[in-house]
Amino acid sequence: MTAHLGLASAEVLLARWPALHGDWIPVVHPTLHEVIGLHSALSVATDALHLANHLAAN
């Protein structure tokens, strides 16, 4: 199993678990703190990409 992030300019490999064969639920147990942190990081990254696109268009 792999995790990818699709961006406008490229697709980024985030992680690879070759032995899972699609059954990742017993392996990945994010805590609430980790989920909130990931959401915050993705929000900041999204805002930064929007700002960069806006500045590049002007």
N, C-alpha and C positions, 0 to 999 in steps of 0.2 A: 504494500500500500504506500502511496506517496501523497504528500500534501503540496499543492501548488498555489501560488498567488498570481493571478492574471493581471498584468498591468497593460496600459495602452501600448507601450513600446516593447514589452517582453513578458515572458512568463517565468516566474522565479520558483525554483524548487525550495520549499521550506523544510521538508523532512522526508525521510524514507524509512519504512519499516518493512524489510523484505520478507519476514517470516509471518506476518499477520494474516495475509490472504483475505483481507476485507473484514476481519473480526477485530476491530480496534477498541470496542467498548470496554472490555475488561482491563485493557492496558492503560487507557487514557482516562484519568479522573481529575479534571481540573477543579481547583477549589474556587469558591466564590471570589476570593481576592485575586486569583490569577485571571479569571474571566473579566472582572472589572478592569484590571490592569491592561489586558489585551484590548478591550473595547476602547479604553482611553488612548492607548498607543495608536490604534487604527484610526480613531477620530482625528488625532493630531496629524498623522500621516496623510489622511484624506484632505484635511484643510490645507496642508502644505502643498499637496499636488494641485489643488484647485488654485491656490495663490500663484504657484509657478506657472500654471497654464494661463492664468489671467495676465501675468506679467509678460509672458512670452508672446501673447497675442497683441499686446500694445506696442 
